[in-house]
Amino acid sequence: MVVRDDVILIFDLTSTLLRAGVGVHDLIRGPLVELPTRVGRMAGKAGTRVEDFLVGAQLAAAEAVTAAGGVQDFDIIDPIRIVEKTGFEVTDWTALEAVFRYAMHTSMQLQRPPLAHPTVLCIPPSLPQATVDDLHRLLFERLLIPQLLVSSRPFFAAGAAGVLSCVVIDVGYRGEGTEITAVHENQVLEAPSGMRNPFIDEGACDDYCALQLLEADPTIAEQFKAAKDADTELSTGELVNGLRRIVLDLKVQDKIAFQSPFLSKEIAEAAALQAAAMGVEVADEGTFDVAKVVVEGKVGEVVKNKGKGKDGEEEEGDFVRVPNPFHTAQPAAGQIDLTADSSPNATIRVGPARHRYLEPLFFPSLLASLAPSASSTAAQLGMLQYERFATPEGKALLGQAGIHEMVGVVLSDVPEGDVRTAVSEAVVVVSSGRVANNRSLGATLVPLLSPFRSDVSAAPYDPEAPPFNRATRYARTPDYFANFKERAGDWACYLGGCIMGKLLLGDTQSKLFTTKADYAMRGPSYYRRLDTI
């Protein structure tokens, strides 16, 4: 069976977002749709039909009417939620169907009926088989697709990075947590994989950075108020949302490096010296030797250079300016011209506190500082969801292991030495949001993974021989995927879906996907009998 590349549908599903696109061309494009899974159920509707839900632009328009003083005649529904102990769970299949239908027929406006579109579906790891069965039912029975290739995000992430064996770190968005998975020869190793921290994700990093910015510059709230030109004080929600918008803009502009007093004093020096002894180099915009930079005391210089604009001019030392989110006529994130408006409150001056953004990934216990009882600044933000971490029980629940130590646990659980060696050769970082696009993350992570790397074929130690390079390679999407260069972290699983769909859909020599006929004859669990991918 020949499958035309230009009609393949690609879906990348997380609990917060559905990325979708159609067609795999010579120059692979990014997703055409990034659609929130959050929907609105219209008042008085039972929610038993897809027409009962407001999706995408429909929900945004209804929320705009409500914000302008209109009556809210809808309820917010999250068809997918993350359970702390078990992970991904679908709570409303009709609402989820409404999301898929909106993506296919409204956002992408498919020119052919669904029966003409073979489909690739990328799903979170560790989903229960019953949920995967129901996803097959949804796509075959309700959406009427002809063929379906389903696999998990780690499989597609490895494909996008061009590696067969690796550790995949999947940093979720708000409320999704972080999951570590081992992949060997394109096979997800079920036993050692599934290491999850449900509390550490991009949303937690956003909130932590917001706290650092407010502590470094307590006048930010007053600058918000002045730009808003209102007599009333800002509400807690307005302050938090304003700070989160600043953090988003810093991420979009790539103005966040990594500079942590905890890392530099407690971990970085020892890790850097060990990495230097082994000749570790980290590929990041060319060759960037993290160990050498730290040992030579040039961290401050590197971080300072991160704040330079494209023209090479410094932005007031290690300070940058971002748009004030409460100023009128705000442009889209990342598309700003700070010279266009010279009014006093048009921009916010942000200092080096922004470089502490990634700290919670390596030191989860820092989230306790967001508890309102932790400080007066944290009380201003009023993030009550973090109060649980201020107690001894909450700190134990949060855990002390950073992502580098979680990787070490996953590697230690791989039983075979040669398999463990292959898996530890590369690490791939992907995310639901933008955090994996931060190049400083990989540069910091790789030296910290060296103690967990093993090689059973290594020669006995010889002090006269050149040092053995045991560094784990930071595998990223190759630069020749031009459309993914700026979004390699959050679009990696989508890119992997495009690559694998082009290679595997229609390949009758190895049965890796389910057809409509297979589903009709053998049911939704037929995929379990297929060759493993």
VEXGU-969803 format. One line per 10 residues: their letters; for each residue x, y, z of C-alpha. Coordinates in pm, whole numbers, m for minus. Example, Ala and Ser with C-alpha at 12.3 -4.5 7.8 and 13.67 -1.06 7.14 Angstrom:
2
AS> 1230,m450,780; 1367,m106,714
This chain:
533
MVVRDDVILI> 0,0,0; 145,336,m106; 88,628,128; 121,978,m10; 341,1187,218; 141,1502,155; m176,1363,318; m26,1220,639; m181,1370,954; 51,1426,1251
FDLTSTLLRA> m89,1467,1605; 123,1533,1914; m102,1510,2219; m19,1624,2573; m252,1699,2862; m249,2072,2781; m193,2096,2407; m262,1928,2073; m8,2002,1801; m124,1903,1455
GVGVHDLIRG> m21,1931,1093; m83,1767,757; 170,1661,496; 535,1553,521; 727,1733,250; 1096,1744,155; 1130,2046,383; 940,1935,691; 725,2213,829; 640,2280,1189
PLVELPTRVG> 291,2208,1322; 12,2410,1164; m194,2405,1484; m109,2442,1852; m447,2401,2013; m511,2403,2390; m703,2097,2505; m894,2319,2746; m1252,2369,2620; m1575,2534,2727
RMAGKAGTRV> m1905,2352,2769; m2199,2573,2683; m2456,2634,2956; m2757,2409,2943; m2576,2150,2732; m2522,1796,2853; m2181,1761,2692; m2281,1448,2502; m2221,1601,2157; m1914,1772,2017
EDFLVGAQLA> m2138,2068,1929; m2182,2132,2303; m1822,2251,2339; m1634,2570,2256; m1281,2506,2131; m989,2725,2036; m1097,3060,1890; m1458,2988,1990; m1362,2967,2358; m1132,3269,2330
AAEAVTAAGG> m1417,3479,2187; m1654,3367,2463; m1396,3449,2731; m1341,3794,2575; m1715,3866,2603; m1709,3758,2968; m1403,3974,3040; m1584,4273,2889; m1864,4232,3142; m2086,3980,2969
VQDFDIIDPI> m2247,3683,3135; m2037,3366,3142; m2261,3107,2980; m2008,2825,2966; m1809,2603,3201; m1438,2532,3158; m1362,2166,3096; m1020,1997,3094; m1077,1670,2907; m732,1548,3013
RIVEKTGFEV> m580,1570,3357; m258,1457,3519; m298,1241,3827; 4,1269,4056; 45,893,4102; m68,757,3766; m11,1041,3518; m218,1106,3203; m593,1040,3229; m877,1128,2989
TDWTALEAVF> m1184,1247,3182; m1415,1351,2894; m1383,1169,2561; m1649,1378,2389; m1465,1699,2476; m1140,1547,2350; m1314,1451,2026; m1427,1813,1992; m1062,1922,2016; m951,1679,1743
RYAMHTSMQL> m1242,1774,1516; m1172,2144,1559; m805,2089,1470; m891,1885,1159; m1189,2068,1016; m1164,2426,1147; m795,2499,1208; m639,2292,927; m947,2286,703; m859,1952,543
QRPPLAHPTV> m931,1947,172; m996,1572,171; m1220,1361,395; m1053,1193,698; m1054,856,516; m782,997,288; m544,1082,573; m320,815,733; m240,937,1083; 49,941,1329
LCIPPSLPQA> m36,991,1696; 229,1083,1953; 116,1020,2311; 273,1066,2656; 467,767,2791; 327,522,3043; m35,549,2930; m257,261,3046; m343,20,2766; m714,91,2818
TVDDLHRLLF> m652,460,2738; m456,370,2423; m743,137,2322; m989,424,2360; m768,653,2152; m785,396,1873; m1164,392,1907; m1176,770,1887; m965,798,1573; m1106,499,1386
ERLLIPQLLV> m1474,508,1485; m1538,878,1539; m1279,1053,1321; m1277,784,1048; m906,773,968; m774,487,745; m440,396,913; m294,479,1253; 64,468,1379; 80,521,1756
SSRPFFAAGA> 384,548,1979; 504,747,2279; 688,1078,2297; 1028,922,2386; 1024,712,2067; 954,1013,1848; 1194,1237,2043; 1481,994,1981; 1392,984,1612; 1397,1363,1587
AGVLSCVVID> 1741,1376,1750; 1876,1105,1520; 1977,859,1793; 1874,497,1850; 1955,478,2223; 1927,758,2477; 1766,890,2790; 1469,1116,2717; 1380,1391,2965; 1026,1513,2898
VGYRGEGTEI> 957,1836,3087; 584,1897,3098; 404,2226,3106; 205,2351,3404; 85,2059,3613; 230,1789,3385; 547,1708,3579; 871,1569,3436; 928,1211,3318; 1251,1026,3245
TAVHENQVLE> 1251,740,2992; 1522,504,2865; 1524,415,2494; 1741,137,2349; 1752,63,1977; 1425,254,1929; 1258,49,2204; 1126,214,2519; 1258,11,2813; 945,m29,3021
APSGMRNPFI> 1103,m158,3343; 1353,126,3416; 1143,398,3252; 856,589,3402; 1057,787,3658; 826,1083,3725; 836,1392,3940; 480,1525,3916; 567,1859,4076; 865,1980,3871
DEGACDDYCA> 775,2117,3530; 791,2432,3322; 505,2593,3513; 699,2550,3838; 1007,2708,3677; 792,2999,3552; 654,3064,3900; 995,3033,4064; 1143,3280,3816; 852,3517,3881
LQLLEADPTI> 938,3509,4252; 1307,3576,4181; 1222,3875,3960; 992,4025,4223; 1247,3972,4501; 1520,4134,4291; 1300,4432,4197; 1005,4493,4433; 903,4796,4222; 772,4573,3943
AEQFKAAKDA> 423,4580,4096; 425,4959,4094; 545,4964,3733; 254,4736,3642; 12,4966,3821; 154,5278,3656; 125,5124,3309; m229,5015,3382; m309,5375,3484; m555,5267,3751
DTELSTGELV> m615,5397,4101; m688,5056,4249; m417,4818,4359; m330,4522,4141; m500,4201,4242; m286,3899,4323; m391,3734,3998; m295,4038,3790; 49,4053,3952; 115,3682,3897
NGLRRIVLDL> m8,3687,3537; 200,3995,3461; 515,3830,3593; 441,3511,3401; 405,3714,3081; 746,3870,3146; 897,3524,3195; 735,3403,2871; 880,3697,2682; 1226,3625,2826
KVQDKIAFQS> 1197,3266,2707; 1080,3365,2360; 1367,3613,2324; 1618,3357,2459; 1728,3594,2735; 1759,3327,3007; 2093,3157,3074; 2172,2956,3388; 2354,3107,3682; 2282,2950,4019
PFLSKEIAEA> 2461,3007,4350; 2360,2656,4453; 2505,2493,4145; 2825,2693,4138; 2905,2645,4506; 2790,2291,4573; 2797,2100,4247; 2934,2288,3948; 3300,2307,4051; 3333,1935,4128
AALQAAAMGV> 3137,1840,3816; 3337,2080,3601; 3673,1955,3729; 3571,1595,3668; 3445,1686,3320; 3766,1875,3243; 3975,1572,3342; 3779,1362,3095; 3787,1621,2815; 3415,1678,2808
EVADEGTFDV> 3282,1908,2538; 2920,2006,2493; 2789,2096,2149; 2587,2414,2177; 2607,2664,1892; 2936,2509,1792; 3169,2363,2055; 3114,2494,2404; 3328,2343,2681; 3131,2400,3002
AKVVVEGKVG> 3404,2256,3223; 3667,2487,3077; 3445,2791,3118; 3376,2714,3486; 3736,2623,3571; 3868,2940,3406; 3615,3151,3594; 3439,3282,3284; 3082,3189,3380; 2991,3552,3444
EVVKNKGKGK> 3123,3652,3103; 2923,3382,2927; 2605,3472,3113; 2666,3838,3038; 2703,3765,2667; 2368,3586,2674; 2213,3927,2729; 2355,4074,2410; 2125,4154,2125; 2163,4024,1772
DGEEEEGDFV> 2367,4328,1678; 2621,4248,1950; 2546,4552,2164; 2511,4504,2538; 2178,4574,2700; 2287,4777,3006; 2531,4516,3133; 2346,4207,3246; 2008,4378,3227; 1752,4349,2951
RVPNPFHTAQ> 1425,4524,2883; 1097,4351,2808; 755,4503,2734; 541,4596,3032; 247,4352,3003; 2,4617,3126; 109,4880,2876; m137,4948,2596; m90,4805,2244; 121,4510,2349
PAAGQIDLTA> 287,4330,2054; 315,3953,2024; 584,3788,2235; 920,3788,2062; 807,4050,1807; 884,4368,1995; 1051,4694,1909; 1159,4856,2233; 1255,5176,2049; 904,5231,1915
DSSPNATIRV> 760,5354,2245; 960,5574,2480; 691,5627,2743; 818,5572,3100; 629,5253,3175; 641,5083,2834; 914,4839,2940; 1040,4656,3247; 1411,4633,3330; 1502,4273,3421
GPARHRYLEP> 1832,4181,3582; 2040,3866,3632; 1775,3712,3861; 1619,3572,3541; 1914,3332,3507; 1788,3132,3807; 1493,3010,3602; 1615,2649,3567; 1704,2595,3934; 1394,2393,4035
LFFPSLLASL> 1479,2129,3776; 1805,2059,3959; 1694,2150,4313; 1324,2063,4356; 1321,2164,4722; 1348,2530,4614; 976,2523,4530; 909,2552,4905; 1018,2918,4873; 699,2982,4671
APSASSTAAQ> 478,2901,4970; 302,3221,5087; 429,3154,5439; 792,3141,5320; 839,3518,5271; 650,3842,5233; 734,3848,4862; 592,3499,4813; 283,3611,5005; 233,3885,4745
LGMLQYERFA> 203,3619,4477; m45,3415,4682; 37,3082,4517; m140,2862,4769; m71,2544,4572; 291,2558,4692; 205,2584,5060; 202,2205,5087; 578,2201,5025; 652,2421,5329
TPEGKALLGQ> 584,2132,5569; 827,1843,5638; 579,1603,5480; 552,1824,5173; 929,1852,5136; 956,1473,5152; 679,1447,4892; 860,1690,4665; 1179,1488,4685; 1540,1599,4670
AGIHEMVGVV> 1651,1445,4339; 1708,1681,4048; 1667,1574,3688; 2033,1468,3665; 1989,1236,3964; 1661,1103,3823; 1853,1011,3507; 2105,829,3726; 1827,626,3890; 1683,530,3550
LSDVPEGDVR> 2026,421,3423; 2094,217,3735; 1770,26,3675; 1882,m92,3330; 1997,m449,3404; 2230,m531,3114; 2564,m352,3115; 2594,m312,2739; 2238,m180,2714; 2305,64,2998
TAVSEAVVVV> 2619,183,2819; 2430,244,2495; 2145,425,2669; 2381,650,2864; 2558,773,2550; 2302,1046,2476; 2039,1253,2650; 1745,1417,2470; 1541,1692,2634; 1190,1772,2507
SSGRVANNRS> 904,1968,2658; 540,2058,2618; 631,2426,2650; 945,2622,2566; 1184,2521,2843; 1369,2259,2634; 1465,2530,2383; 1693,2681,2650; 2042,2587,2534; 2188,2643,2880
LGATLVPLLS> 1987,2347,3008; 2187,2093,2810; 2517,2270,2875; 2456,2242,3250; 2303,1894,3244; 2573,1706,3053; 2863,1746,3304; 2631,1648,3589; 2547,1320,3415; 2910,1206,3395
PFRSDVSAAP> 2908,1021,3732; 2616,807,3610; 2778,705,3280; 2928,356,3257; 3110,166,2985; 3173,m205,3038; 3416,m213,2744; 3641,60,2879; 4007,m33,2923; 4158,m56,3274
YDPEAPPFNR> 4264,274,3421; 4602,390,3296; 4731,718,3442; 4963,765,3143; 4690,714,2884; 4463,990,2753; 4157,1033,2975; 3857,825,2875; 3568,1038,2758; 3260,919,2949
ATRYARTPDY> 3047,1221,2873; 2684,1178,2782; 2615,1358,2455; 2342,1622,2446; 2144,1516,2137; 1940,1788,1972; 1740,1816,1654; 1992,1863,1369; 2015,2213,1229; 1928,2098,877
FANFKERAGD> 1566,2087,993; 1553,2460,936; 1190,2507,1041; 1264,2354,1382; 1583,2539,1468; 1421,2784,1710; 1165,2536,1849; 1373,2217,1856; 1276,2135,2215; 899,2169,2213
WACYLGGCIM> 846,2062,1850; 1082,1762,1861; 812,1499,1915; 609,1644,1628; 916,1631,1404; 976,1270,1509; 617,1192,1414; 677,1339,1068; 995,1138,1017; 851,809,1141
GKLLLGDTQS> 526,859,952; 720,906,628; 932,595,696; 682,354,850; 329,426,730; 250,196,440; 550,m29,505; 392,m373,464; 721,m558,517; 710,m487,889
KLFTTKADYA> 364,m443,1044; 394,m135,1260; 58,38,1220; m313,m47,1235; m541,m18,934; m916,38,934; m966,m326,820; m744,m455,1103; m940,m251,1354; m1277,m370,1222
MRGPSYYRRL> m1174,m736,1227; m967,m753,1545; m1077,m463,1763; m902,m167,1933; m641,m383,2108; m497,m516,1782; m204,m274,1802; m63,m487,2088; 11,m766,1839; 209,m541,1605
DTI> 585,m532,1578; 723,m319,1858; 838,29,1770
